[in-house]
Amino acid sequence: MDELLRPFEFEFFRNGLIVATLAGALCGMVGVYVVLKGMSYIGHGLSHAIFGGFAASALLGVNFVLGAGVWGVASALMINGVTRRRVIGADAAIGVITTASFALGLALFAIFGRRGRSFDAALFGSILGVSIADVLAIGAVTLLVGVLVFFGYRQLLFTTFDPEVAEASGVRTARVDALLMLVLAAAILATMQVLGVTLIAATLVIPATVARMLTSSFSRMLILATAIGAFTGFVGMNLSYHLDVQSGPTIVLVGATIFAAVFVVSGARARYRLAAIIIPPT
């Protein structure tokens, strides 16, 4: 027992544990909309796009949150515009925008060298750089997203399942979609230090997918995905310390283990829920 509690003696671990738990809950909550709207690739791409902002801010000496945040918001708005216009295939356009941004970040590091925050931590996550400021930031973002989901529940529900009817009914779906993309960018930016850009997409998708296998209710799916995300963050962070493995991969592997267990135990009913979305009563 003493060995299990020993990491709690260190402030960096306590900070990292809080951030990982909040990050898991935040990604689980946002991931419900990402999964149900078929936006899993957007989450993956946007996390890579923000890496370009990370590289630029590190080289220019600009505050990481400011530089990567502006870059992430710009990428999110471009992605939202592309997906709504459908001039070309959405996946192809998103792939161009996000992979070009990621490649630019790698090129900047190759040309000018690596400065500022750890390159490996940005890619794979690390608890060593987590500070009180990171705890406050992720807490503020999680609270803000929770408030937005609570007060905008019906508009988000309507837009997620039937955007055409929602727009005809007076719901400003373009504004809702843009807000969702901004929330997604904020979630990725806030969780990047612990999870890393290469693994954030998994933490967005896995808790929501597991919740989808367990329930057909939209409200229960939100609660379950948030709880599963928080659980994987908490357990994954503890395991990462004892196994001496980076936090991001460990958290994702915990989530993947839960997914596999639920998939096997739930059987055909879970697979049916994944294949067909049932709109809950409002």
C-alpha positions in Angstrom: 0.0 0.0 0.0 2.8 2.4 0.8 4.3 1.8 -2.6 1.0 2.7 -4.2 0.6 5.9 -2.2 4.3 7.0 -2.6 3.8 9.0 -5.8 1.2 11.2 -4.0 4.1 12.7 -2.0 5.3 14.5 -5.1 3.6 17.7 -6.2 4.3 17.1 -9.9 2.5 13.8 -9.7 -0.5 15.3 -7.8 -0.8 18.0 -10.4 -0.4 15.5 -13.2 -3.1 13.2 -11.7 -5.6 16.1 -11.4 -4.9 17.2 -14.9 -5.1 13.7 -16.4 -8.4 13.0 -14.6 -9.9 16.3 -15.7 -8.5 15.8 -19.2 -10.1 12.4 -19.4 -13.4 13.8 -18.3 -13.2 16.7 -20.7 -12.3 14.5 -23.7 -15.0 12.0 -22.8 -17.6 14.7 -22.8 -16.5 16.4 -26.0 -15.9 13.0 -27.6 -19.7 12.2 -27.5 -20.3 14.8 -30.1 -17.2 13.9 -32.0 -18.3 10.2 -32.3 -22.0 10.8 -33.0 -21.3 13.3 -35.7 -18.7 11.1 -37.3 -16.0 13.6 -36.6 -13.3 11.2 -35.3 -10.9 12.0 -38.1 -11.4 15.8 -37.4 -10.4 15.2 -33.8 -7.3 13.4 -34.9 -6.4 16.0 -37.5 -7.0 19.0 -35.3 -4.7 17.6 -32.6 -2.0 17.4 -35.3 -2.8 20.8 -36.6 -2.2 22.4 -33.2 1.3 20.9 -33.2 2.2 23.4 -35.9 1.2 26.2 -33.5 3.2 24.6 -30.7 6.3 24.6 -32.9 5.9 28.2 -34.1 5.3 29.5 -30.6 8.3 27.6 -29.2 10.6 29.0 -31.9 9.3 32.6 -31.7 9.3 32.6 -27.9 5.6 33.3 -27.8 3.5 31.9 -24.9 2.5 28.3 -25.8 -1.2 28.8 -25.0 -1.4 31.9 -27.0 0.5 30.7 -30.0 -0.9 27.2 -30.2 -4.3 28.5 -29.2 -4.6 31.0 -32.1 -3.3 28.3 -34.5 -5.8 25.8 -33.2 -8.7 28.1 -33.4 -7.8 29.1 -37.0 -7.5 25.5 -38.0 -10.8 24.6 -36.3 -12.6 27.4 -38.2 -11.1 26.3 -41.5 -12.0 22.7 -40.9 -15.6 23.7 -40.0 -15.8 25.8 -43.1 -14.6 23.0 -45.3 -16.9 20.4 -43.8 -19.9 22.6 -44.2 -19.3 23.7 -47.8 -18.5 20.2 -49.1 -16.9 21.6 -52.2 -14.5 18.6 -52.1 -14.4 15.5 -50.0 -14.4 16.6 -46.3 -11.9 13.9 -45.3 -9.5 14.9 -48.1 -9.7 18.7 -47.3 -9.3 18.1 -43.6 -6.3 15.8 -44.3 -4.6 18.6 -46.3 -5.2 21.3 -43.7 -4.2 19.3 -40.6 -1.3 17.2 -42.0 0.2 20.3 -43.7 0.1 22.1 -40.3 1.7 19.1 -38.6 4.4 18.8 -41.3 5.1 22.6 -40.9 5.8 22.1 -37.2 8.2 19.2 -37.9 9.9 21.3 -40.6 10.3 24.3 -38.3 12.0 22.1 -35.7 14.2 20.5 -38.3 15.4 23.9 -39.6 15.7 25.9 -36.5 16.2 23.3 -33.9 14.1 22.3 -30.9 13.5 25.1 -28.3 11.2 25.7 -25.4 8.9 22.9 -24.3 9.9 19.3 -24.8 9.3 17.9 -28.3 8.6 14.4 -27.0 6.2 15.7 -24.4 4.3 17.6 -27.1 4.0 14.4 -29.1 3.4 11.8 -26.4 2.6 13.7 -23.2 4.5 14.0 -19.9 3.5 14.7 -16.3 6.9 16.3 -15.5 5.9 19.7 -17.0 2.5 19.9 -15.4 2.2 22.9 -13.1 -0.5 24.6 -11.0 -1.2 26.8 -13.9 -2.0 23.7 -16.1 -4.3 22.4 -13.4 -6.2 25.7 -13.3 -6.3 25.9 -17.1 -7.7 22.4 -17.6 -10.2 23.0 -14.7 -11.4 26.2 -16.2 -11.8 24.6 -19.7 -13.6 21.6 -18.2 -16.0 23.9 -16.3 -16.7 26.1 -19.3 -17.4 23.1 -21.5 -19.7 21.6 -18.9 -21.6 24.9 -18.7 -21.9 25.1 -22.5 -23.2 21.5 -22.7 -25.7 22.0 -19.9 -27.2 25.2 -21.3 -27.0 24.2 -24.9 -28.0 20.6 -24.5 -31.1 20.6 -26.7 -29.5 22.6 -29.5 -26.4 20.3 -29.5 -28.7 17.2 -29.4 -30.8 18.4 -32.3 -27.8 19.5 -34.4 -25.9 16.3 -33.7 -28.7 13.9 -34.9 -30.6 15.9 -37.5 -28.8 19.1 -38.6 -31.1 19.7 -41.6 -34.3 19.6 -39.6 -32.6 21.6 -36.8 -31.7 24.4 -39.2 -35.2 24.4 -40.7 -36.6 24.7 -37.1 -34.6 27.8 -36.4 -31.5 26.3 -34.8 -28.4 28.1 -36.0 -26.5 25.0 -36.9 -23.5 26.9 -38.4 -23.0 28.6 -35.1 -23.4 25.4 -33.1 -20.9 23.6 -35.3 -18.4 26.4 -35.0 -18.8 26.4 -31.3 -18.2 22.7 -31.2 -15.0 23.0 -33.2 -13.8 25.8 -30.8 -14.6 23.6 -27.8 -12.7 20.7 -29.5 -9.7 22.9 -30.1 -9.8 24.2 -26.5 -10.0 20.6 -25.2 -7.0 19.5 -27.3 -4.9 22.5 -26.3 -5.7 22.0 -22.6 -4.9 18.3 -22.6 -1.8 18.4 -24.9 0.8 18.5 -22.1 -0.4 15.2 -20.5 -1.7 13.3 -23.5 0.4 14.5 -26.5 -0.9 15.4 -29.9 -0.5 11.9 -31.3 -2.8 10.3 -28.7 -5.5 12.9 -27.9 -7.8 11.6 -30.7 -7.9 8.2 -28.9 -9.0 9.8 -25.6 -11.8 11.6 -27.5 -13.1 8.5 -29.2 -12.6 5.6 -26.8 -14.7 6.8 -23.8 -17.5 7.9 -26.1 -17.4 4.6 -28.0 -17.5 2.5 -24.9 -20.4 4.6 -23.6 -22.2 4.1 -26.9 -21.9 0.3 -26.5 -23.5 0.6 -23.0 -26.5 2.8 -23.7 -28.7 4.3 -26.4 -29.6 7.3 -24.3 -27.8 10.5 -25.3 -27.9 12.0 -21.7 -26.6 8.7 -20.2 -23.9 8.5 -22.9 -22.7 12.0 -21.9 -22.4 11.0 -18.2 -20.9 7.6 -18.9 -18.3 8.9 -21.4 -17.3 11.7 -18.9 -16.9 9.1 -16.1 -15.0 6.6 -18.2 -12.7 9.3 -19.5 -11.9 10.5 -15.9 -11.4 6.9 -14.8 -8.9 6.1 -17.6 -7.0 9.3 -16.8 -6.8 8.5 -13.1 -5.8 4.9 -13.5 -3.5 5.6 -16.5 -1.6 8.3 -14.6 -1.0 6.0 -11.7 0.1 3.1 -13.9 2.4 5.4 -15.9 4.4 6.3 -12.7 4.7 2.7 -11.5 5.6 1.3 -14.9 7.8 4.2 -15.8 6.0 4.8 -19.1 4.8 8.1 -20.6 1.4 9.2 -19.4 -0.3 9.5 -22.8 0.3 6.0 -24.0 -0.6 4.5 -20.6 -3.9 6.4 -20.5 -4.8 5.3 -24.0 -4.0 1.6 -23.3 -6.2 1.7 -20.2 -9.0 3.0 -22.3 -8.4 0.4 -25.0 -8.5 -2.3 -22.4 -11.9 -1.1 -21.2 -13.1 -0.9 -24.7 -12.0 -4.5 -25.4 -13.6 -5.8 -22.2 -17.0 -4.0 -22.8 -16.9 -5.2 -26.5 -16.5 -8.8 -25.5 -18.9 -8.8 -22.6 -21.7 -6.8 -24.3 -21.6 -8.9 -27.4 -24.1 -8.3 -30.3 -26.1 -5.6 -28.5 -23.0 -3.4 -28.2 -22.0 -3.9 -31.8 -25.6 -3.0 -32.9 -25.4 0.3 -30.9 -22.2 1.1 -32.7 -23.7 0.5 -36.1 -27.0 2.3 -35.6 -27.6 5.4 -33.6 -31.0 5.6 -31.9 -32.2 9.1 -31.3 -33.4 9.4 -27.6 -36.6 11.2 -26.7 -36.2 14.9 -25.9 
